[in-house]
Amino acid sequence: MRDEIELFRQAGIQPFGVNPAGVEAHHKYVEKMRFNFPLLSDPARAVARAYHAVKDDGQSIWRSVYVVGRDGKIRYAQRGAPPPEDVVAAVQEAQGGR
C-alpha cells in the first residue's frame, strides 16, 4: 500500500492498516517502514474478529484486505496481499465503473 498510495488516493480510497500490536510498537514500526497511511492498534483483536481475520489459534491474524464504502458496505474482501490494481478495479466496478 505504501508504494501504491497514489493509486488508492486517485480512486478515492483511504487505506489504513489494523494490527494487534500496541500503539508504541506501531509508532516505531510506522517510522521504520515509512508508512504513509494510518496503522490502527487492535490489541484485543476485536476488529480482526469482526472481519473474520483471526486464525484458529485465537491469536494469529490472517493478512486480509477489506474495502468498506462510505455507506458502510464491504466493497472488496480477500485474504492475503492482492495486487493494488485488483483492489482498485473491484472498487470501481462496485461503484459502477468510475
C-alpha positions in Angstrom: 0.0 0.0 0.0 2.8 2.4 0.9 4.3 2.2 -2.6 0.9 2.5 -4.4 -0.7 5.2 -2.2 -1.4 7.5 -5.2 -3.3 4.7 -7.0 -5.6 4.4 -4.0 -6.0 8.2 -3.5 -6.8 8.7 -7.1 -9.6 6.1 -6.7 -10.9 7.8 -3.6 -9.7 5.0 -1.3 -8.1 5.8 2.1 -6.0 2.8 3.1 -5.2 2.0 6.7 -3.9 -1.0 8.5 -5.0 -2.7 11.6 -2.6 -4.8 13.7 -2.8 -6.2 17.3 0.4 -4.6 18.4 0.3 -1.7 20.9 0.4 1.9 19.9 4.0 2.5 20.9 5.2 -0.5 18.8 3.1 0.8 15.9 4.7 4.2 16.1 8.2 2.7 15.8 7.1 0.3 13.0 5.4 3.1 11.0 8.6 5.2 11.2 10.8 2.2 10.2 8.6 1.2 7.3 7.8 4.8 6.3 4.1 4.1 6.1 2.1 6.9 4.5 -1.2 5.7 5.8 -2.6 5.2 9.4 -1.9 2.0 11.3 -4.5 1.3 14.0 -4.0 -0.8 17.1 -6.3 -3.7 17.8 -4.7 -5.4 20.9 -8.0 -7.2 21.8 -8.4 -8.3 18.2 -11.9 -7.1 18.1 -11.6 -5.7 14.6 -9.8 -8.8 13.5 -12.6 -11.0 14.9 -15.3 -8.8 13.3 -13.7 -9.2 9.9 -13.0 -13.0 10.4 -9.3 -12.5 10.3 -8.3 -14.3 13.5 -6.8 -17.8 12.9 -8.0 -20.9 14.7 -5.4 -20.4 17.4 -7.3 -17.2 18.5 -4.1 -15.1 18.4 -2.6 -15.1 14.9 -4.1 -12.9 12.2 -4.8 -13.7 8.6 -3.5 -10.9 6.4 -6.7 -9.6 4.8 -7.8 -6.7 2.6 -11.2 -5.2 3.0 -12.6 -2.1 1.3 -15.5 -0.5 3.1 -17.5 2.0 1.2 -18.7 5.3 2.6 -22.1 3.7 3.0 -20.5 1.1 5.4 -20.9 -1.8 2.8 -17.9 -4.1 2.2 -16.9 -3.5 -1.4 -14.0 -5.9 -1.6 -12.6 -8.7 0.6 -9.7 -11.0 0.1 -7.2 -12.8 2.2 -3.5 -12.3 1.5 -2.0 -9.3 -0.3 -3.8 -8.8 -3.6 -2.3 -6.5 -6.2 -3.4 -2.9 -5.5 -4.7 -2.7 -9.1 -7.1 -5.6 -8.4 -8.4 -3.8 -5.3 -9.0 -0.5 -7.1 -10.6 -2.3 -10.1 -13.0 -4.2 -7.8 -14.0 -1.0 -6.0 -14.5 0.9 -9.2 -16.6 -1.9 -10.6 -18.8 -1.9 -7.5 -19.2 1.9 -7.9 -20.4 1.5 -11.5 -17.1 1.7 -13.4 -15.9 5.0 -12.0 
